[in-house]
Amino acid sequence: MNKKRHSFVRNAVAVLAATPLLWIVPSVNAQSSSPSSPENRTSPNPNSDITRQELARFDQFLDNHREIAEQLRHDPSLVNDQNYVQEHAELQTFLQDHPGVREEIKENPNYFMRQENRYDRREEAREDNRREELARFDQFLDRHREIAEQLRRDPSLVKNQQFVSNHPALQSYLQDHPAVREDLTRNPDAFMRQEQRYDRREDANRDEARNRFDNRQDNDVRQDRDSDRRDADRRDNDRRAQLAQFDRFLDSHREIAEQLRRDPSLVKNQQFLQNHPALQTYLQEHQDIRQRLDQNPNALMRQENRFDNNERDAGNRDYDNDARRDNDNRNGASDRNDNRTDARDNGDRDVRNDRDRNDDMRARNDNDHDNANRMDNDRGQDARNRDHGQVASFDQFLDKHREIAEQLRRDPSLAKNQQFVSNHPALQAYLQDHQGVREELNQNPNAFMQQENRYDSRENGMARSGMNREQYSFGQFLGTHSAISEQLSKDPSLLKNREYMSSHPELQAYLKAHPDAQNQMAQNPDRFIKSSQQFSSGTKTGTTTGTTGTVKTTTPDAAKPSSDATKPSTDATKPPKQQ
């Protein structure tokens, strides 16, 4: 009985103990099915199946269609507007060809466009980083030319551990720039092609910037020169006006004029000035004349004398003309009845004589003017040829000494730095052998280096176009020396004729400054001369026609390359054509 009771109690206790579980389980189930459970909450990413590839395609489409991109980013719901889609055939075609993108963007356009914007920003950031890394690597290669040349020939060397270990600078750079190392090892050929394109763009930008700078400098030089010329003209006009006033003062004070012309230093004598109050007052009122007299009284009085003589000559000419006209009138009045015909003949003869004299004078003036212009042009051409030869010679030197070239182009004033020159024996020896270049660099190193940069750019342009730079340079020389051009075209072997070369020092100087041209001439003078003449822009200058006739110029007798070379052109004896 006791056992049964005990069993009953134990069972009752077990039932009572299990009773709360019946209440707990429903509450747990209820909690698991409540709206606040994670399974029933709305997912923050309704387009969780958007792939990176779909975003990339759509981002690329929007990059190529900026107008559609701006409108969709402003109002993403337009993608569900059939009228809008039909009005934009490119968008309609894209959505038809990419059903995955179409479904995702139609399901939730706002979220999809937010995802696309984030992707676009990440791509731009990656592109900026890529450009920055590319720029750094290009700068590294600019500083390490040997590594650059080898990698551009064989980009796969960057994956060769032996090559990298043999170049510690490259090894250190790749360790410090893992992004570049990753791109290089993934596809070295593609990365090096990008680097070369970047390098070419940088060169083009530098050339453009240099040209803009040169143009600005040239404009500044022209403006400064024009301004200086205007200032000089204004000063000259002021000086002439002052001189004219002083001449008029002396004309009205003959005693002062005579004493000052005998002894100009009297103008500094205070006793003399006190004894001549008119001069003292004049100088007080005309400070410029007083300063010029104080600085150099002799020079000013010589100028005043010349001015006075010119004025007197002009007055005498006017007086003679007036007198001749009065005389003609008187003769005509007295002899009008009996000598009317003779007077008319005399008058006509005087007119003809005057016209002939004027014509002769104009012809002489024109001839003198033409001769002066020719002399100025010849001197200017010689100076240009000399400057061109110096620039060309220095450019060839810099081409062979790249380190010196880079430093001088960065800081041209180093050419005047004795320490720098002594540290570079090649430059020191060159400047000792080329006095003209040294003088140009000492006077204005910046201007001379700018000329060399422009010359180097032109030479590089010719090299890229396949043009022989020495033939082009010699062609320019022949264009300014037409007599030499004509003689060499007839007989190229004259280049080996010592007598001919000694009689043409300008040709000797050119060949000395252009050893490469001299080598090409020695190998095949005939071909070199013919090739060079195609770049000659000069014209034959065997005759020079002026207003008074034709002046012949001949080749020096010492040359005499052939019997025809010294014969004057048949055109030289022909009179100028009537205009």
C-alpha positions in Angstrom: 0.0 0.0 0.0 2.8 2.2 0.9 4.5 1.4 -2.4 1.4 2.2 -4.4 1.0 5.5 -2.6 4.6 6.3 -3.2 4.3 5.5 -6.9 1.2 7.7 -7.2 2.9 10.6 -5.5 5.9 10.2 -7.8 3.7 10.2 -10.9 1.8 13.2 -9.7 4.9 15.1 -9.2 6.1 14.2 -12.7 2.8 15.4 -14.2 2.9 18.6 -12.2 6.5 19.2 -13.3 5.6 18.7 -16.9 2.6 21.0 -16.8 4.6 24.3 -17.2 6.2 23.0 -20.3 2.9 22.9 -22.0 2.6 26.6 -21.4 6.2 27.4 -22.3 6.2 25.6 -25.7 3.3 27.5 -27.2 5.0 30.8 -26.1 8.2 29.7 -27.8 6.3 28.8 -31.0 4.4 32.0 -30.8 7.7 34.0 -30.4 9.2 32.2 -33.4 6.3 33.1 -35.6 5.9 36.7 -34.5 6.3 39.5 -37.1 9.4 40.8 -35.4 11.4 37.6 -36.0 14.4 37.8 -38.4 12.7 35.4 -40.8 9.7 37.7 -41.2 11.5 41.1 -41.3 11.9 42.7 -44.7 15.4 42.2 -46.1 17.5 45.4 -46.4 18.7 44.1 -49.8 15.7 43.3 -51.9 18.0 42.8 -54.9 20.3 40.4 -53.2 20.9 38.5 -56.4 22.5 41.5 -58.3 25.8 40.4 -59.6 28.9 42.4 -60.0 29.0 41.5 -63.7 25.5 43.0 -64.2 26.4 46.2 -62.4 29.6 46.5 -64.5 27.7 46.1 -67.8 25.1 48.7 -66.8 27.7 51.1 -65.5 29.6 50.8 -68.8 26.3 51.4 -70.7 25.7 54.6 -68.6 29.2 55.8 -69.2 28.6 55.6 -72.9 25.2 57.3 -72.7 25.6 60.3 -70.4 22.2 61.8 -71.0 20.4 58.6 -70.1 22.6 58.2 -67.0 21.8 61.7 -65.7 18.1 61.2 -66.2 18.0 57.7 -64.6 20.1 58.9 -61.6 17.7 61.8 -61.2 14.6 59.6 -61.5 15.2 55.8 -61.4 11.5 55.1 -62.0 11.8 56.1 -65.6 13.1 52.7 -66.4 9.6 51.4 -65.8 8.1 54.0 -68.0 7.4 52.4 -71.4 7.2 55.7 -73.2 10.6 56.7 -71.9 12.2 53.4 -72.8 10.7 53.5 -76.3 12.0 57.0 -76.8 15.6 55.8 -76.0 16.3 52.9 -78.4 19.8 52.3 -76.9 18.3 51.7 -73.5 15.5 49.5 -74.9 18.0 47.4 -76.8 20.3 47.0 -73.7 17.5 45.9 -71.5 16.4 43.3 -74.1 19.9 42.0 -74.4 20.4 41.8 -70.6 17.3 40.3 -69.0 19.1 39.9 -65.7 19.6 43.7 -65.4 16.1 44.3 -66.7 14.5 42.2 -64.1 16.6 43.6 -61.2 16.2 47.2 -62.2 12.4 46.9 -62.7 12.0 45.1 -59.4 13.5 48.0 -57.4 14.9 50.8 -59.6 15.9 53.0 -56.7 18.0 50.4 -55.0 19.6 49.2 -58.2 20.6 52.7 -59.2 22.1 53.2 -55.7 24.1 50.1 -56.2 25.2 51.3 -59.6 26.3 54.7 -58.2 28.4 53.0 -55.5 30.0 50.7 -58.1 30.7 53.8 -60.4 32.4 55.6 -57.5 34.5 52.5 -56.6 35.5 52.2 -60.3 36.5 55.8 -60.5 38.5 55.5 -57.3 40.2 52.4 -58.7 40.9 54.2 -62.0 42.4 57.1 -60.1 44.6 54.8 -58.1 45.6 53.0 -61.3 46.5 56.3 -63.0 48.4 57.4 -59.9 50.4 54.1 -59.8 51.0 54.3 -63.5 52.3 57.9 -63.1 54.6 56.8 -60.3 55.9 53.8 -62.3 56.5 56.1 -65.3 58.5 58.5 -63.1 60.5 55.5 -61.8 61.3 54.4 -65.3 62.3 57.9 -66.3 64.9 57.8 -63.5 66.1 54.3 -64.4 66.6 54.3 -68.2 68.3 51.0 -68.4 65.5 49.2 -66.5 63.0 51.0 -68.7 64.6 50.0 -72.0 64.8 46.3 -70.9 61.2 46.1 -69.6 59.8 47.8 -72.7 61.6 45.3 -74.9 60.5 42.3 -72.7 57.8 43.1 -70.1 58.0 39.5 -68.8 61.3 40.2 -67.1 59.4 41.7 -64.2 58.4 38.1 -63.3 62.0 36.9 -63.5 63.3 36.8 -60.0 66.9 36.8 -61.2 66.3 40.0 -63.2 64.5 41.7 -60.3 67.2 40.7 -57.7 69.9 42.1 -60.1 68.1 45.5 -60.0 67.7 46.5 -56.4 65.9 49.7 -57.3 63.2 47.8 -59.1 63.0 45.2 -56.4 62.5 47.9 -53.7 60.0 49.8 -55.8 57.8 46.7 -56.3 57.9 45.9 -52.6 56.8 49.5 -51.8 54.0 49.4 -54.5 52.1 46.1 -54.3 49.4 47.4 -56.6 51.9 47.9 -59.4 53.6 44.6 -58.7 50.2 42.8 -58.8 49.2 44.4 -62.2 52.7 43.7 -63.6 52.8 40.1 -62.6 49.2 39.5 -63.8 49.7 40.9 -67.3 53.1 42.6 -67.8 52.5 43.3 -71.5 49.2 45.1 -71.0 50.6 47.1 -68.1 53.7 48.2 -70.0 51.6 49.2 -73.0 49.6 51.4 -70.7 52.8 52.9 -69.3 54.1 53.7 -72.8 50.8 55.4 -73.8 51.0 57.4 -70.6 54.6 58.3 -71.3 53.8 59.5 -74.8 50.9 61.6 -73.5 53.2 63.1 -70.9 55.8 63.9 -73.6 53.1 65.5 -75.8 51.8 67.6 -72.8 55.3 68.7 -72.0 56.0 69.7 -75.7 52.7 71.6 -75.8 53.5 73.4 -72.5 57.0 74.2 -73.8 55.6 75.5 -77.0 53.1 77.7 -75.2 55.8 78.9 -72.9 58.1 79.7 -75.9 55.2 81.4 -77.7 54.5 83.5 -74.7 58.2 84.4 -74.3 58.4 85.2 -78.0 55.3 87.5 -77.7 56.8 89.1 -74.6 60.1 89.7 -76.4 58.3 91.2 -79.4 56.1 93.4 -77.2 59.2 94.5 -75.2 61.1 95.2 -78.4 58.2 97.2 -79.8 57.8 99.1 -76.6 61.5 99.9 -76.5 61.4 101.0 -80.1 58.4 103.3 -79.4 60.1 104.7 -76.3 63.3 105.3 -78.3 61.3 107.0 -81.1 59.6 109.2 -78.5 62.9 110.1 -76.8 64.4 110.9 -80.2 61.4 113.1 -81.1 61.7 114.8 -77.7 65.5 115.4 -78.2 64.9 116.8 -81.7 62.2 119.1 -80.4 64.6 120.3 -77.6 67.4 120.8 -80.1 65.2 122.8 -82.4 64.2 125.1 -79.5 67.8 125.5 -78.4 68.8 126.3 -82.0 66.1 129.0 -82.2 67.4 130.5 -78.9 70.9 130.7 -80.3 69.6 132.2 -83.5 68.1 135.0 -81.5 71.3 135.4 -79.3 74.2 135.5 -81.8 76.8 136.5 -79.3 76.1 133.6 -77.0 75.9 131.2 -79.9 79.3 132.2 -81.2 81.0 131.9 -77.8 79.4 128.5 -77.1 80.3 127.1 -80.5 83.9 128.2 -79.9 84.0 126.8 -76.3 81.0 124.6 -75.3 82.4 124.2 -71.8 81.4 127.8 -71.0 77.9 126.5 -70.3 79.3 125.1 -67.1 81.0 128.4 -66.2 78.9 130.2 -63.5 80.5 133.5 -64.2 79.6 133.2 -67.9 76.1 132.3 -67.0 75.7 135.3 -64.7 77.0 137.6 -67.4 74.3 136.2 -69.8 71.0 136.2 -67.9 69.1 135.2 -71.0 71.0 131.9 -71.3 70.7 131.4 -67.5 66.9 131.8 -67.7 66.6 129.5 -70.7 68.5 126.7 -69.0 66.4 127.1 -65.8 63.3 126.7 -68.0 64.6 123.8 -70.0 66.0 121.3 -67.6 66.6 118.6 -70.3 68.9 120.8 -72.4 70.8 121.8 -69.2 71.3 118.2 -68.2 72.6 117.3 -71.7 74.9 120.3 -71.7 76.2 119.4 -68.2 76.8 115.8 -69.3 78.5 116.5 -72.6 78.5 120.1 -73.9 80.7 119.3 -76.9 78.3 116.6 -78.2 75.2 118.7 -77.8 76.8 121.7 -79.6 77.9 119.4 -82.5 74.4 118.2 -82.8 73.1 121.8 -82.7 75.7 122.8 -85.4 74.5 119.9 -87.7 70.8 120.9 -87.1 71.6 124.6 -87.8 73.5 123.6 -91.0 70.6 121.5 -92.2 68.2 124.3 -91.5 70.4 126.8 -93.4 70.8 124.4 -96.3 67.0 123.9 -96.5 66.5 127.7 -96.3 69.1 128.2 -99.1 67.4 125.7 -101.3 64.1 127.4 -100.8 65.7 130.8 -101.4 67.4 129.6 -104.7 64.1 128.2 -105.9 62.3 131.4 -105.1 65.0 133.5 -106.7 64.9 131.3 -109.9 61.2 131.7 -110.1 61.4 135.4 -109.6 64.1 135.7 -112.2 62.1 133.6 -114.7 59.1 135.8 -114.0 61.1 139.0 -114.6 62.7 137.7 -117.7 59.4 136.6 -119.0 57.9 140.0 -118.3 60.6 141.9 -120.1 61.0 139.7 -123.1 57.4 138.7 -123.4 56.8 140.4 -126.7 60.1 139.5 -128.6 61.4 136.4 -126.7 58.2 134.5 -125.7 59.3 131.3 -127.5 62.9 131.4 -126.0 61.5 131.9 -122.5 59.2 128.9 -122.9 62.1 126.8 -124.2 64.3 127.9 -121.3 61.6 127.1 -118.9 61.0 123.7 -120.3 64.7 123.0 -120.3 65.0 124.1 -116.6 62.1 121.8 -115.8 63.7 118.9 -117.6 67.0 119.6 -115.9 65.3 119.7 -112.5 63.4 116.5 -113.3 66.6 114.8 -114.5 68.5 115.9 -111.4 65.7 114.7 -109.2 65.5 111.4 -111.0 69.3 110.9 -110.7 69.1 111.8 -107.0 66.2 109.3 -106.4 68.0 106.6 -108.3 71.2 107.1 -106.3 69.2 107.1 -103.0 67.3 104.0 -104.1 70.6 102.3 -105.1 72.2 103.3 -101.8 69.1 102.1 -99.9 69.2 98.7 -101.8 72.9 98.3 -101.1 72.4 99.0 -97.5 69.5 96.6 -97.2 71.5 93.9 -99.0 74.4 94.5 -96.5 72.1 94.3 -93.6 70.4 91.2 -94.9 73.8 89.6 -95.5 75.0 90.5 -92.1 71.8 89.2 -90.5 72.0 86.0 -92.6 75.6 85.4 -91.5 74.6 85.9 -87.9 71.6 83.5 -88.2 73.8 80.9 -89.9 76.4 81.3 -87.1 73.8 81.0 -84.4 72.2 78.0 -86.1 75.5 76.3 -86.3 76.3 76.9 -82.7 72.9 75.6 -81.6 73.2 72.5 -83.8 76.7 71.8 -82.5 75.6 72.1 -78.9 72.5 69.9 -79.5 74.8 67.2 -80.8 77.0 67.5 -77.8 74.0 67.2 -75.4 72.7 64.2 -77.4 75.9 62.4 -76.5 75.9 63.5 -72.8 72.4 62.9 -71.5 73.1 63.6 -67.9 74.6 67.0 -68.6 71.7 67.8 -71.0 69.1 67.0 -68.3 70.8 69.2 -65.7 71.3 72.1 -68.0 67.7 72.0 -69.3 66.5 72.1 -65.7 68.9 74.9 -64.7 70.6 76.7 -67.7 72.6 78.9 -65.3 74.8 75.9 -64.4 76.7 76.6 -67.6 78.1 79.6 -65.9 78.9 77.7 -62.7 82.6 77.0 -62.7 82.3 74.2 -60.1 79.7 72.4 -62.3 81.8 72.9 -65.5 84.9 71.6 -63.8 83.0 68.5 -62.5 82.1 67.7 -66.1 85.3 67.6 -68.1 83.5 66.8 -71.4 81.5 70.0 -71.1 84.6 72.0 -70.1 86.5 70.7 -73.1 83.6 71.5 -75.4 83.2 75.1 -74.2 87.0 75.6 -74.6 86.8 74.5 -78.2 83.6 76.4 -79.0 84.0 80.0 -77.9 80.8 81.2 -79.6 78.6 78.7 -77.6 80.4 79.6 -74.4 79.8 83.4 -75.0 76.1 82.7 -75.7 75.7 80.6 -72.6 77.5 83.3 -70.4 75.4 86.1 -71.8 72.0 84.5 -71.6 71.9 80.8 -70.8 68.1 80.6 -70.6 67.6 82.0 -74.1 70.3 79.8 -75.6 68.9 76.6 -74.0 65.4 77.6 -75.2 66.8 77.8 -78.8 68.5 74.4 -78.3 65.2 72.9 -77.0 63.3 74.1 -80.0 66.1 72.8 -82.3 66.0 69.4 -80.5 62.2 69.3 -80.8 62.4 69.9 -84.6 65.2 67.3 -84.9 63.1 64.8 -83.0 60.1 65.5 -85.2 62.2 64.9 -88.3 63.6 61.7 -86.8 60.0 60.4 -86.1 59.0 61.2 -89.7 62.0 59.3 -91.1 63.9 62.5 -92.3 67.7 62.5 -92.3 68.6 65.3 -89.9 72.0 66.0 -91.4 70.6 66.2 -94.9 67.9 68.5 -93.7 70.4 70.7 -91.9 72.8 70.9 -94.8 69.9 71.6 -97.1 69.1 74.7 -95.0 72.7 75.7 -95.3 72.6 75.4 -99.1 69.4 77.4 -99.2 71.3 80.4 -97.7 74.5 79.8 -99.9 73.1 79.4 -103.4 76.5 79.8 -105.1 77.9 76.9 -103.1 74.7 74.9 -103.8 75.0 75.4 -107.5 78.7 74.5 -107.6 78.4 71.4 -105.5 75.4 70.2 -107.5 77.6 70.3 -110.6 80.6 68.8 -109.0 80.1 67.2 -105.5 83.8 66.1 -105.5 84.7 69.8 -104.7 84.1 68.8 -101.1 87.4 67.0 -101.3 89.2 69.9 -103.1 91.4 71.7 -100.6 91.7 74.8 -102.7 87.9 75.1 -103.0 87.3 74.4 -99.3 90.0 77.0 -98.3 88.2 79.6 -100.4 84.8 78.9 -98.6 85.4 79.3 -94.9 81.7 79.2 -94.1 81.5 75.7 -95.6 84.5 74.6 -93.6 82.9 76.0 -90.4 79.7 74.1 -91.1 81.4 70.8 -91.7 83.5 71.2 -88.6 80.3 71.8 -86.5 78.6 68.8 -88.2 80.9 65.8 -88.1 78.0 63.4 -89.0 77.3 65.3 -92.1 81.0 65.2 -93.0 81.0 61.4 -92.6 78.0 61.0 -94.9 79.5 63.3 -97.5 82.8 61.3 -97.4 80.9 58.0 -98.0 78.8 59.2 -101.0 79.0 63.0 -101.7 76.9 62.8 -104.8 73.9 61.2 -103.1 74.3 63.4 -100.0 74.3 66.6 -102.0 71.2 65.6 -104.0 69.3 64.4 -100.9 70.1 67.6 -99.1 69.0 69.9 -101.9 65.5 68.7 -101.6 65.3 70.5 -98.2 66.8 73.7 -99.6 64.4 76.6 -99.4 66.8 79.1 -101.0 66.7 80.6 -104.5 69.5 81.4 -106.9 71.0 84.8 -106.1 73.3 85.2 -109.1 71.9 88.6 -109.9 70.4 91.4 -107.9 68.2 93.9 -109.7 67.7 97.4 -108.4 66.1 100.5 -109.6 69.1 101.6 -111.6 69.8 98.4 -113.4 71.3 95.0 -112.7 74.3 94.3 -110.4 76.2 91.1 -111.1 77.7 88.9 -108.3 80.2 86.3 -109.2 81.8 83.3 -107.6 85.4 83.8 -106.2 88.1 82.9 -108.8 89.8 80.6 -106.4 87.0 78.0 -106.6 86.6 77.7 -110.4 84.9 74.2 -110.2 84.1 74.2 -113.9 84.2 76.5 -116.9 80.4 77.1 -116.5 80.5 77.8 -112.8 82.1 81.3 -113.2 80.1 82.3 -116.3 77.5 85.0 -115.5 74.0 84.0 -116.1 72.6 85.1 -119.4 69.7 86.6 -117.5 72.1 88.9 -115.7 72.7 91.1 -118.8 69.0 91.5 -119.6 67.4 94.8 -118.7 64.7 94.6 -116.0 61.2 94.0 -117.3 59.0 97.0 -117.6 56.3 97.0 -115.0 
